[in-house]
Amino acid sequence: FKNTDALVLKGKTASALIIAGEDKISYPAEARIEGGKLIVWNKQVKQPAAVRYVFSNAGIGNLFGKNGLPVVPFRTDDWPVE
């Protein structure tokens, strides 16, 4: 993200976030905003390769801009969606 100091997390950790390694196996991710960065992790993913946010029909995110608008769904990969 550019301008991550403008992000607000409504809750202790972000919801609707998943993280995957090169094996493309996804796990629910934990996240926090720290030093102007969105830090995303899961202990089962040693070398993260992709992050997706609200990338499902049932996902409800809790990441917002300081202006009150929700962050739009995103993904950092271009892997085929199955």
HTML snippet that shows the backbone in 3Dmol.js (N, CA, C, O; Angstrom):
<script src="https://3Dmol.org/build/3Dmol-min.js"></script>
<div id="view" style="width:600px;height:400px;position:relative"></div>
<script>
const pdb = `
ATOM      1  N   PHE A   1       0.838  -1.191   0.000  1.00  0.00           N
ATOM      2  CA  PHE A   1       0.000   0.000   0.000  1.00  0.00           C
ATOM      3  C   PHE A   1       0.872   1.240   0.000  1.00  0.00           C
ATOM      4  O   PHE A   1       1.962   1.261   0.572  1.00  0.00           O
ATOM      5  N   LYS A   2       0.379   2.246  -0.638  1.00  0.00           N
ATOM      6  CA  LYS A   2       0.969   3.563  -0.474  1.00  0.00           C
ATOM      7  C   LYS A   2       0.148   4.240   0.608  1.00  0.00           C
ATOM      8  O   LYS A   2      -1.066   4.050   0.683  1.00  0.00           O
ATOM      9  N   ASN A   3       0.798   5.016   1.435  1.00  0.00           N
ATOM     10  CA  ASN A   3       0.082   5.799   2.438  1.00  0.00           C
ATOM     11  C   ASN A   3      -0.605   4.922   3.485  1.00  0.00           C
ATOM     12  O   ASN A   3      -1.748   5.191   3.855  1.00  0.00           O
ATOM     13  N   THR A   4       0.071   3.883   3.967  1.00  0.00           N
ATOM     14  CA  THR A   4      -0.563   2.986   4.935  1.00  0.00           C
ATOM     15  C   THR A   4      -0.807   3.648   6.279  1.00  0.00           C
ATOM     16  O   THR A   4      -1.552   3.113   7.100  1.00  0.00           O
ATOM     17  N   ASP A   5      -0.198   4.795   6.522  1.00  0.00           N
ATOM     18  CA  ASP A   5      -0.499   5.496   7.765  1.00  0.00           C
ATOM     19  C   ASP A   5      -1.934   6.006   7.767  1.00  0.00           C
ATOM     20  O   ASP A   5      -2.423   6.503   8.781  1.00  0.00           O
ATOM     21  N   ALA A   6      -2.603   5.882   6.629  1.00  0.00           N
ATOM     22  CA  ALA A   6      -4.004   6.277   6.535  1.00  0.00           C
ATOM     23  C   ALA A   6      -4.943   5.089   6.721  1.00  0.00           C
ATOM     24  O   ALA A   6      -6.152   5.230   6.538  1.00  0.00           O
ATOM     25  N   LEU A   7      -4.403   3.906   7.085  1.00  0.00           N
ATOM     26  CA  LEU A   7      -5.231   2.714   7.302  1.00  0.00           C
ATOM     27  C   LEU A   7      -5.642   2.589   8.758  1.00  0.00           C
ATOM     28  O   LEU A   7      -4.905   2.965   9.669  1.00  0.00           O
ATOM     29  N   VAL A   8      -6.839   2.051   8.952  1.00  0.00           N
ATOM     30  CA  VAL A   8      -7.369   1.808  10.286  1.00  0.00           C
ATOM     31  C   VAL A   8      -7.878   0.375  10.323  1.00  0.00           C
ATOM     32  O   VAL A   8      -8.615  -0.050   9.433  1.00  0.00           O
ATOM     33  N   LEU A   9      -7.494  -0.352  11.331  1.00  0.00           N
ATOM     34  CA  LEU A   9      -7.945  -1.718  11.524  1.00  0.00           C
ATOM     35  C   LEU A   9      -9.005  -1.702  12.614  1.00  0.00           C
ATOM     36  O   LEU A   9      -8.721  -1.343  13.756  1.00  0.00           O
ATOM     37  N   LYS A  10     -10.223  -2.090  12.264  1.00  0.00           N
ATOM     38  CA  LYS A  10     -11.313  -2.098  13.238  1.00  0.00           C
ATOM     39  C   LYS A  10     -11.374  -3.477  13.881  1.00  0.00           C
ATOM     40  O   LYS A  10     -12.098  -4.360  13.422  1.00  0.00           O
ATOM     41  N   GLY A  11     -10.612  -3.645  14.937  1.00  0.00           N
ATOM     42  CA  GLY A  11     -10.472  -4.912  15.631  1.00  0.00           C
ATOM     43  C   GLY A  11      -9.000  -5.161  15.914  1.00  0.00           C
ATOM     44  O   GLY A  11      -8.141  -4.384  15.498  1.00  0.00           O
ATOM     45  N   LYS A  12      -8.711  -6.251  16.626  1.00  0.00           N
ATOM     46  CA  LYS A  12      -7.325  -6.557  16.971  1.00  0.00           C
ATOM     47  C   LYS A  12      -6.518  -7.039  15.782  1.00  0.00           C
ATOM     48  O   LYS A  12      -5.320  -6.771  15.698  1.00  0.00           O
ATOM     49  N   THR A  13      -7.156  -7.745  14.863  1.00  0.00           N
ATOM     50  CA  THR A  13      -6.485  -8.228  13.658  1.00  0.00           C
ATOM     51  C   THR A  13      -7.458  -8.152  12.490  1.00  0.00           C
ATOM     52  O   THR A  13      -8.675  -8.120  12.675  1.00  0.00           O
ATOM     53  N   ALA A  14      -6.908  -8.124  11.299  1.00  0.00           N
ATOM     54  CA  ALA A  14      -7.754  -8.010  10.105  1.00  0.00           C
ATOM     55  C   ALA A  14      -8.527  -9.299   9.866  1.00  0.00           C
ATOM     56  O   ALA A  14      -8.016 -10.391  10.113  1.00  0.00           O
ATOM     57  N   SER A  15      -9.733  -9.174   9.395  1.00  0.00           N
ATOM     58  CA  SER A  15     -10.527 -10.341   9.010  1.00  0.00           C
ATOM     59  C   SER A  15     -10.505 -10.452   7.485  1.00  0.00           C
ATOM     60  O   SER A  15     -10.190  -9.488   6.788  1.00  0.00           O
ATOM     61  N   ALA A  16     -10.839 -11.622   6.984  1.00  0.00           N
ATOM     62  CA  ALA A  16     -10.946 -11.885   5.540  1.00  0.00           C
ATOM     63  C   ALA A  16      -9.610 -11.761   4.811  1.00  0.00           C
ATOM     64  O   ALA A  16      -9.571 -11.428   3.626  1.00  0.00           O
ATOM     65  N   LEU A  17      -8.522 -12.030   5.524  1.00  0.00           N
ATOM     66  CA  LEU A  17      -7.188 -12.017   4.929  1.00  0.00           C
ATOM     67  C   LEU A  17      -6.665 -13.440   4.862  1.00  0.00           C
ATOM     68  O   LEU A  17      -6.785 -14.195   5.827  1.00  0.00           O
ATOM     69  N   ILE A  18      -6.083 -13.813   3.725  1.00  0.00           N
ATOM     70  CA  ILE A  18      -5.428 -15.112   3.640  1.00  0.00           C
ATOM     71  C   ILE A  18      -4.019 -14.909   3.097  1.00  0.00           C
ATOM     72  O   ILE A  18      -3.739 -13.944   2.386  1.00  0.00           O
ATOM     73  N   ILE A  19      -3.145 -15.839   3.450  1.00  0.00           N
ATOM     74  CA  ILE A  19      -1.749 -15.783   3.040  1.00  0.00           C
ATOM     75  C   ILE A  19      -1.348 -17.162   2.526  1.00  0.00           C
ATOM     76  O   ILE A  19      -1.839 -18.180   3.014  1.00  0.00           O
ATOM     77  N   ALA A  20      -0.460 -17.190   1.545  1.00  0.00           N
ATOM     78  CA  ALA A  20      -0.009 -18.463   0.977  1.00  0.00           C
ATOM     79  C   ALA A  20       1.470 -18.385   0.649  1.00  0.00           C
ATOM     80  O   ALA A  20       2.013 -17.310   0.395  1.00  0.00           O
ATOM     81  N   GLY A  21       2.117 -19.554   0.659  1.00  0.00           N
ATOM     82  CA  GLY A  21       3.497 -19.670   0.215  1.00  0.00           C
ATOM     83  C   GLY A  21       3.520 -20.061  -1.251  1.00  0.00           C
ATOM     84  O   GLY A  21       2.482 -20.078  -1.911  1.00  0.00           O
ATOM     85  N   GLU A  22       4.707 -20.377  -1.760  1.00  0.00           N
ATOM     86  CA  GLU A  22       4.857 -20.787  -3.157  1.00  0.00           C
ATOM     87  C   GLU A  22       4.053 -22.046  -3.486  1.00  0.00           C
ATOM     88  O   GLU A  22       3.735 -22.289  -4.651  1.00  0.00           O
ATOM     89  N   ASP A  23       3.722 -22.851  -2.465  1.00  0.00           N
ATOM     90  CA  ASP A  23       2.918 -24.061  -2.686  1.00  0.00           C
ATOM     91  C   ASP A  23       1.454 -23.739  -2.967  1.00  0.00           C
ATOM     92  O   ASP A  23       0.672 -24.637  -3.277  1.00  0.00           O
ATOM     93  N   LYS A  24       1.083 -22.488  -2.863  1.00  0.00           N
ATOM     94  CA  LYS A  24      -0.266 -21.971  -3.133  1.00  0.00           C
ATOM     95  C   LYS A  24      -1.326 -22.498  -2.162  1.00  0.00           C
ATOM     96  O   LYS A  24      -2.520 -22.450  -2.461  1.00  0.00           O
ATOM     97  N   ILE A  25      -0.901 -22.992  -1.019  1.00  0.00           N
ATOM     98  CA  ILE A  25      -1.836 -23.413   0.025  1.00  0.00           C
ATOM     99  C   ILE A  25      -2.132 -22.196   0.895  1.00  0.00           C
ATOM    100  O   ILE A  25      -1.224 -21.594   1.467  1.00  0.00           O
ATOM    101  N   SER A  26      -3.410 -21.842   0.990  1.00  0.00           N
ATOM    102  CA  SER A  26      -3.822 -20.638   1.712  1.00  0.00           C
ATOM    103  C   SER A  26      -4.166 -20.936   3.161  1.00  0.00           C
ATOM    104  O   SER A  26      -4.697 -21.997   3.490  1.00  0.00           O
ATOM    105  N   TYR A  27      -3.851 -19.977   4.012  1.00  0.00           N
ATOM    106  CA  TYR A  27      -4.153 -20.051   5.438  1.00  0.00           C
ATOM    107  C   TYR A  27      -4.743 -18.720   5.878  1.00  0.00           C
ATOM    108  O   TYR A  27      -4.412 -17.681   5.307  1.00  0.00           O
ATOM    109  N   PRO A  28      -5.608 -18.732   6.880  1.00  0.00           N
ATOM    110  CA  PRO A  28      -6.084 -17.460   7.416  1.00  0.00           C
ATOM    111  C   PRO A  28      -4.892 -16.664   7.949  1.00  0.00           C
ATOM    112  O   PRO A  28      -4.003 -17.220   8.595  1.00  0.00           O
ATOM    113  N   ALA A  29      -4.883 -15.389   7.679  1.00  0.00           N
ATOM    114  CA  ALA A  29      -3.761 -14.552   8.086  1.00  0.00           C
ATOM    115  C   ALA A  29      -4.129 -13.670   9.270  1.00  0.00           C
ATOM    116  O   ALA A  29      -5.279 -13.269   9.450  1.00  0.00           O
ATOM    117  N   GLU A  30      -3.130 -13.390  10.053  1.00  0.00           N
ATOM    118  CA  GLU A  30      -3.242 -12.369  11.084  1.00  0.00           C
ATOM    119  C   GLU A  30      -2.576 -11.125  10.518  1.00  0.00           C
ATOM    120  O   GLU A  30      -1.749 -11.219   9.611  1.00  0.00           O
ATOM    121  N   ALA A  31      -2.930  -9.969  11.047  1.00  0.00           N
ATOM    122  CA  ALA A  31      -2.339  -8.736  10.533  1.00  0.00           C
ATOM    123  C   ALA A  31      -2.395  -7.638  11.576  1.00  0.00           C
ATOM    124  O   ALA A  31      -3.225  -7.639  12.485  1.00  0.00           O
ATOM    125  N   ARG A  32      -1.478  -6.707  11.406  1.00  0.00           N
ATOM    126  CA  ARG A  32      -1.493  -5.493  12.222  1.00  0.00           C
ATOM    127  C   ARG A  32      -0.866  -4.375  11.394  1.00  0.00           C
ATOM    128  O   ARG A  32      -0.152  -4.635  10.425  1.00  0.00           O
ATOM    129  N   ILE A  33      -1.132  -3.157  11.775  1.00  0.00           N
ATOM    130  CA  ILE A  33      -0.530  -2.008  11.120  1.00  0.00           C
ATOM    131  C   ILE A  33       0.596  -1.534  12.028  1.00  0.00           C
ATOM    132  O   ILE A  33       0.383  -1.249  13.206  1.00  0.00           O
ATOM    133  N   GLU A  34       1.794  -1.456  11.465  1.00  0.00           N
ATOM    134  CA  GLU A  34       2.970  -1.123  12.271  1.00  0.00           C
ATOM    135  C   GLU A  34       3.944  -0.304  11.429  1.00  0.00           C
ATOM    136  O   GLU A  34       4.337  -0.722  10.339  1.00  0.00           O
ATOM    137  N   GLY A  35       4.320   0.833  11.928  1.00  0.00           N
ATOM    138  CA  GLY A  35       5.298   1.655  11.233  1.00  0.00           C
ATOM    139  C   GLY A  35       4.910   2.006   9.810  1.00  0.00           C
ATOM    140  O   GLY A  35       5.768   2.069   8.931  1.00  0.00           O
ATOM    141  N   GLY A  36       3.633   2.233   9.576  1.00  0.00           N
ATOM    142  CA  GLY A  36       3.177   2.591   8.241  1.00  0.00           C
ATOM    143  C   GLY A  36       3.075   1.424   7.287  1.00  0.00           C
ATOM    144  O   GLY A  36       2.946   1.626   6.079  1.00  0.00           O
ATOM    145  N   LYS A  37       3.131   0.183   7.808  1.00  0.00           N
ATOM    146  CA  LYS A  37       3.032  -1.002   6.955  1.00  0.00           C
ATOM    147  C   LYS A  37       1.950  -1.934   7.483  1.00  0.00           C
ATOM    148  O   LYS A  37       1.700  -2.005   8.686  1.00  0.00           O
ATOM    149  N   LEU A  38       1.314  -2.646   6.559  1.00  0.00           N
ATOM    150  CA  LEU A  38       0.380  -3.704   6.925  1.00  0.00           C
ATOM    151  C   LEU A  38       1.200  -4.988   7.016  1.00  0.00           C
ATOM    152  O   LEU A  38       1.672  -5.493   5.997  1.00  0.00           O
ATOM    153  N   ILE A  39       1.371  -5.510   8.210  1.00  0.00           N
ATOM    154  CA  ILE A  39       2.157  -6.713   8.464  1.00  0.00           C
ATOM    155  C   ILE A  39       1.186  -7.894   8.496  1.00  0.00           C
ATOM    156  O   ILE A  39       0.237  -7.904   9.281  1.00  0.00           O
ATOM    157  N   VAL A  40       1.432  -8.891   7.635  1.00  0.00           N
ATOM    158  CA  VAL A  40       0.539 -10.044   7.485  1.00  0.00           C
ATOM    159  C   VAL A  40       1.349 -11.317   7.701  1.00  0.00           C
ATOM    160  O   VAL A  40       2.461 -11.441   7.187  1.00  0.00           O
ATOM    161  N   TRP A  41       0.787 -12.284   8.472  1.00  0.00           N
ATOM    162  CA  TRP A  41       1.508 -13.523   8.732  1.00  0.00           C
ATOM    163  C   TRP A  41       0.589 -14.664   9.123  1.00  0.00           C
ATOM    164  O   TRP A  41      -0.565 -14.461   9.501  1.00  0.00           O
ATOM    165  N   ASN A  42       1.122 -15.851   9.025  1.00  0.00           N
ATOM    166  CA  ASN A  42       0.566 -17.081   9.582  1.00  0.00           C
ATOM    167  C   ASN A  42       1.771 -17.959   9.877  1.00  0.00           C
ATOM    168  O   ASN A  42       2.652 -18.097   9.028  1.00  0.00           O
ATOM    169  N   LYS A  43       1.830 -18.550  11.052  1.00  0.00           N
ATOM    170  CA  LYS A  43       2.988 -19.350  11.463  1.00  0.00           C
ATOM    171  C   LYS A  43       3.263 -20.523  10.536  1.00  0.00           C
ATOM    172  O   LYS A  43       4.391 -21.014  10.485  1.00  0.00           O
ATOM    173  N   GLN A  44       2.248 -20.986   9.797  1.00  0.00           N
ATOM    174  CA  GLN A  44       2.421 -22.121   8.896  1.00  0.00           C
ATOM    175  C   GLN A  44       3.044 -21.732   7.556  1.00  0.00           C
ATOM    176  O   GLN A  44       3.439 -22.602   6.781  1.00  0.00           O
ATOM    177  N   VAL A  45       3.132 -20.437   7.282  1.00  0.00           N
ATOM    178  CA  VAL A  45       3.699 -19.961   6.015  1.00  0.00           C
ATOM    179  C   VAL A  45       5.052 -19.318   6.312  1.00  0.00           C
ATOM    180  O   VAL A  45       5.127 -18.182   6.780  1.00  0.00           O
ATOM    181  N   LYS A  46       6.109 -20.061   6.031  1.00  0.00           N
ATOM    182  CA  LYS A  46       7.470 -19.585   6.345  1.00  0.00           C
ATOM    183  C   LYS A  46       7.969 -18.554   5.333  1.00  0.00           C
ATOM    184  O   LYS A  46       8.646 -17.597   5.711  1.00  0.00           O
ATOM    185  N   GLN A  47       7.643 -18.737   4.054  1.00  0.00           N
ATOM    186  CA  GLN A  47       8.050 -17.813   2.999  1.00  0.00           C
ATOM    187  C   GLN A  47       6.809 -17.327   2.247  1.00  0.00           C
ATOM    188  O   GLN A  47       6.435 -17.927   1.240  1.00  0.00           O
ATOM    189  N   PRO A  48       6.171 -16.267   2.708  1.00  0.00           N
ATOM    190  CA  PRO A  48       4.946 -15.791   2.050  1.00  0.00           C
ATOM    191  C   PRO A  48       5.174 -15.423   0.586  1.00  0.00           C
ATOM    192  O   PRO A  48       6.188 -14.825   0.226  1.00  0.00           O
ATOM    193  N   ALA A  49       4.202 -15.798  -0.244  1.00  0.00           N
ATOM    194  CA  ALA A  49       4.265 -15.486  -1.671  1.00  0.00           C
ATOM    195  C   ALA A  49       3.045 -14.692  -2.125  1.00  0.00           C
ATOM    196  O   ALA A  49       3.100 -14.018  -3.154  1.00  0.00           O
ATOM    197  N   ALA A  50       1.938 -14.759  -1.371  1.00  0.00           N
ATOM    198  CA  ALA A  50       0.715 -14.080  -1.803  1.00  0.00           C
ATOM    199  C   ALA A  50      -0.179 -13.759  -0.609  1.00  0.00           C
ATOM    200  O   ALA A  50      -0.226 -14.492   0.378  1.00  0.00           O
ATOM    201  N   VAL A  51      -0.875 -12.656  -0.733  1.00  0.00           N
ATOM    202  CA  VAL A  51      -1.872 -12.243   0.261  1.00  0.00           C
ATOM    203  C   VAL A  51      -3.129 -11.855  -0.498  1.00  0.00           C
ATOM    204  O   VAL A  51      -3.068 -11.197  -1.537  1.00  0.00           O
ATOM    205  N   ARG A  52      -4.258 -12.269   0.032  1.00  0.00           N
ATOM    206  CA  ARG A  52      -5.557 -11.871  -0.533  1.00  0.00           C
ATOM    207  C   ARG A  52      -6.431 -11.321   0.589  1.00  0.00           C
ATOM    208  O   ARG A  52      -6.431 -11.832   1.709  1.00  0.00           O
ATOM    209  N   TYR A  53      -7.163 -10.282   0.265  1.00  0.00           N
ATOM    210  CA  TYR A  53      -8.047  -9.636   1.244  1.00  0.00           C
ATOM    211  C   TYR A  53      -9.462  -9.590   0.677  1.00  0.00           C
ATOM    212  O   TYR A  53      -9.675  -9.096  -0.431  1.00  0.00           O
ATOM    213  N   VAL A  54     -10.419 -10.099   1.429  1.00  0.00           N
ATOM    214  CA  VAL A  54     -11.829 -10.160   1.048  1.00  0.00           C
ATOM    215  C   VAL A  54     -11.952 -10.770  -0.357  1.00  0.00           C
ATOM    216  O   VAL A  54     -12.636 -10.235  -1.230  1.00  0.00           O
ATOM    217  N   PHE A  55     -11.279 -11.887  -0.540  1.00  0.00           N
ATOM    218  CA  PHE A  55     -11.244 -12.525  -1.848  1.00  0.00           C
ATOM    219  C   PHE A  55     -12.121 -13.770  -1.860  1.00  0.00           C
ATOM    220  O   PHE A  55     -11.704 -14.839  -2.306  1.00  0.00           O
ATOM    221  N   SER A  56     -13.354 -13.609  -1.357  1.00  0.00           N
ATOM    222  CA  SER A  56     -14.336 -14.688  -1.373  1.00  0.00           C
ATOM    223  C   SER A  56     -15.728 -14.057  -1.360  1.00  0.00           C
ATOM    224  O   SER A  56     -15.877 -12.866  -1.087  1.00  0.00           O
ATOM    225  N   ASN A  57     -16.724 -14.853  -1.653  1.00  0.00           N
ATOM    226  CA  ASN A  57     -18.096 -14.339  -1.642  1.00  0.00           C
ATOM    227  C   ASN A  57     -18.596 -14.041  -0.234  1.00  0.00           C
ATOM    228  O   ASN A  57     -19.529 -13.256  -0.061  1.00  0.00           O
ATOM    229  N   ALA A  58     -17.983 -14.661   0.772  1.00  0.00           N
ATOM    230  CA  ALA A  58     -18.469 -14.513   2.139  1.00  0.00           C
ATOM    231  C   ALA A  58     -17.583 -13.621   2.994  1.00  0.00           C
ATOM    232  O   ALA A  58     -17.876 -13.421   4.172  1.00  0.00           O
ATOM    233  N   GLY A  59     -16.508 -13.081   2.435  1.00  0.00           N
ATOM    234  CA  GLY A  59     -15.567 -12.292   3.225  1.00  0.00           C
ATOM    235  C   GLY A  59     -16.118 -10.935   3.623  1.00  0.00           C
ATOM    236  O   GLY A  59     -16.717 -10.229   2.811  1.00  0.00           O
ATOM    237  N   ILE A  60     -15.909 -10.584   4.872  1.00  0.00           N
ATOM    238  CA  ILE A  60     -16.277  -9.261   5.373  1.00  0.00           C
ATOM    239  C   ILE A  60     -15.035  -8.684   6.031  1.00  0.00           C
ATOM    240  O   ILE A  60     -14.596  -9.157   7.079  1.00  0.00           O
ATOM    241  N   GLY A  61     -14.482  -7.668   5.411  1.00  0.00           N
ATOM    242  CA  GLY A  61     -13.247  -7.084   5.905  1.00  0.00           C
ATOM    243  C   GLY A  61     -13.468  -6.040   6.979  1.00  0.00           C
ATOM    244  O   GLY A  61     -14.574  -5.534   7.170  1.00  0.00           O
ATOM    245  N   ASN A  62     -12.380  -5.731   7.679  1.00  0.00           N
ATOM    246  CA  ASN A  62     -12.449  -4.696   8.714  1.00  0.00           C
ATOM    247  C   ASN A  62     -11.251  -3.750   8.613  1.00  0.00           C
ATOM    248  O   ASN A  62     -10.797  -3.197   9.615  1.00  0.00           O
ATOM    249  N   LEU A  63     -10.749  -3.573   7.392  1.00  0.00           N
ATOM    250  CA  LEU A  63      -9.659  -2.650   7.135  1.00  0.00           C
ATOM    251  C   LEU A  63     -10.251  -1.433   6.423  1.00  0.00           C
ATOM    252  O   LEU A  63     -10.908  -1.556   5.390  1.00  0.00           O
ATOM    253  N   PHE A  64     -10.005  -0.268   6.995  1.00  0.00           N
ATOM    254  CA  PHE A  64     -10.607   0.964   6.493  1.00  0.00           C
ATOM    255  C   PHE A  64      -9.559   2.056   6.337  1.00  0.00           C
ATOM    256  O   PHE A  64      -8.497   2.015   6.957  1.00  0.00           O
ATOM    257  N   GLY A  65      -9.876   3.021   5.506  1.00  0.00           N
ATOM    258  CA  GLY A  65      -9.075   4.234   5.436  1.00  0.00           C
ATOM    259  C   GLY A  65      -9.493   5.150   6.579  1.00  0.00           C
ATOM    260  O   GLY A  65     -10.585   5.002   7.127  1.00  0.00           O
ATOM    261  N   LYS A  66      -8.644   6.082   6.935  1.00  0.00           N
ATOM    262  CA  LYS A  66      -9.002   7.036   7.996  1.00  0.00           C
ATOM    263  C   LYS A  66     -10.208   7.883   7.606  1.00  0.00           C
ATOM    264  O   LYS A  66     -10.839   8.516   8.452  1.00  0.00           O
ATOM    265  N   ASN A  67     -10.520   7.886   6.295  1.00  0.00           N
ATOM    266  CA  ASN A  67     -11.696   8.622   5.820  1.00  0.00           C
ATOM    267  C   ASN A  67     -12.990   7.842   6.061  1.00  0.00           C
ATOM    268  O   ASN A  67     -14.078   8.330   5.755  1.00  0.00           O
ATOM    269  N   GLY A  68     -12.868   6.606   6.619  1.00  0.00           N
ATOM    270  CA  GLY A  68     -14.041   5.798   6.932  1.00  0.00           C
ATOM    271  C   GLY A  68     -14.470   4.845   5.829  1.00  0.00           C
ATOM    272  O   GLY A  68     -15.369   4.029   6.033  1.00  0.00           O
ATOM    273  N   LEU A  69     -13.839   4.937   4.663  1.00  0.00           N
ATOM    274  CA  LEU A  69     -14.199   4.051   3.552  1.00  0.00           C
ATOM    275  C   LEU A  69     -13.458   2.720   3.669  1.00  0.00           C
ATOM    276  O   LEU A  69     -12.291   2.697   4.060  1.00  0.00           O
ATOM    277  N   PRO A  70     -14.124   1.610   3.334  1.00  0.00           N
ATOM    278  CA  PRO A  70     -13.465   0.307   3.430  1.00  0.00           C
ATOM    279  C   PRO A  70     -12.387   0.143   2.351  1.00  0.00           C
ATOM    280  O   PRO A  70     -12.501   0.685   1.251  1.00  0.00           O
ATOM    281  N   VAL A  71     -11.349  -0.610   2.691  1.00  0.00           N
ATOM    282  CA  VAL A  71     -10.328  -0.968   1.706  1.00  0.00           C
ATOM    283  C   VAL A  71     -10.964  -1.970   0.745  1.00  0.00           C
ATOM    284  O   VAL A  71     -11.644  -2.900   1.178  1.00  0.00           O
ATOM    285  N   VAL A  72     -10.748  -1.788  -0.537  1.00  0.00           N
ATOM    286  CA  VAL A  72     -11.339  -2.669  -1.540  1.00  0.00           C
ATOM    287  C   VAL A  72     -10.637  -4.022  -1.525  1.00  0.00           C
ATOM    288  O   VAL A  72      -9.471  -4.110  -1.141  1.00  0.00           O
ATOM    289  N   PRO A  73     -11.337  -5.077  -1.939  1.00  0.00           N
ATOM    290  CA  PRO A  73     -10.690  -6.383  -2.030  1.00  0.00           C
ATOM    291  C   PRO A  73      -9.448  -6.308  -2.927  1.00  0.00           C
ATOM    292  O   PRO A  73      -9.422  -5.581  -3.921  1.00  0.00           O
ATOM    293  N   PHE A  74      -8.420  -7.080  -2.548  1.00  0.00           N
ATOM    294  CA  PHE A  74      -7.209  -7.095  -3.357  1.00  0.00           C
ATOM    295  C   PHE A  74      -6.517  -8.446  -3.255  1.00  0.00           C
ATOM    296  O   PHE A  74      -6.823  -9.261  -2.384  1.00  0.00           O
ATOM    297  N   ARG A  75      -5.579  -8.659  -4.165  1.00  0.00           N
ATOM    298  CA  ARG A  75      -4.705  -9.830  -4.131  1.00  0.00           C
ATOM    299  C   ARG A  75      -3.343  -9.410  -4.648  1.00  0.00           C
ATOM    300  O   ARG A  75      -3.235  -8.513  -5.484  1.00  0.00           O
ATOM    301  N   THR A  76      -2.300 -10.065  -4.147  1.00  0.00           N
ATOM    302  CA  THR A  76      -0.944  -9.725  -4.560  1.00  0.00           C
ATOM    303  C   THR A  76      -0.384 -10.718  -5.567  1.00  0.00           C
ATOM    304  O   THR A  76       0.769 -10.592  -5.978  1.00  0.00           O
ATOM    305  N   ASP A  77      -1.179 -11.703  -5.973  1.00  0.00           N
ATOM    306  CA  ASP A  77      -0.712 -12.737  -6.895  1.00  0.00           C
ATOM    307  C   ASP A  77      -1.509 -12.690  -8.183  1.00  0.00           C
ATOM    308  O   ASP A  77      -2.505 -11.976  -8.297  1.00  0.00           O
ATOM    309  N   ASP A  78      -1.041 -13.474  -9.157  1.00  0.00           N
ATOM    310  CA  ASP A  78      -1.809 -13.624 -10.401  1.00  0.00           C
ATOM    311  C   ASP A  78      -2.058 -15.095 -10.700  1.00  0.00           C
ATOM    312  O   ASP A  78      -2.181 -15.496 -11.857  1.00  0.00           O
ATOM    313  N   TRP A  79      -2.129 -15.891  -9.643  1.00  0.00           N
ATOM    314  CA  TRP A  79      -2.389 -17.322  -9.771  1.00  0.00           C
ATOM    315  C   TRP A  79      -3.821 -17.551 -10.277  1.00  0.00           C
ATOM    316  O   TRP A  79      -4.716 -16.768  -9.960  1.00  0.00           O
ATOM    317  N   PRO A  80      -4.039 -18.596 -11.046  1.00  0.00           N
ATOM    318  CA  PRO A  80      -5.413 -18.906 -11.484  1.00  0.00           C
ATOM    319  C   PRO A  80      -6.332 -19.163 -10.286  1.00  0.00           C
ATOM    320  O   PRO A  80      -5.934 -19.792  -9.306  1.00  0.00           O
ATOM    321  N   VAL A  81      -7.542 -18.675 -10.383  1.00  0.00           N
ATOM    322  CA  VAL A  81      -8.528 -18.889  -9.322  1.00  0.00           C
ATOM    323  C   VAL A  81      -9.268 -20.176  -9.630  1.00  0.00           C
ATOM    324  O   VAL A  81      -9.834 -20.344 -10.711  1.00  0.00           O
ATOM    325  N   GLU A  82      -9.255 -21.080  -8.664  1.00  0.00           N
ATOM    326  CA  GLU A  82      -9.918 -22.373  -8.859  1.00  0.00           C
ATOM    327  C   GLU A  82     -11.303 -22.358  -8.275  1.00  0.00           C
ATOM    328  O   GLU A  82     -12.014 -23.361  -8.345  1.00  0.00           O
TER     329      GLU A  82
END
`;
const viewer = $3Dmol.createViewer("view");
viewer.addModel(pdb, "pdb");
viewer.setStyle({}, {cartoon: {color: "spectrum"}});
viewer.zoomTo();
viewer.render();
</script>
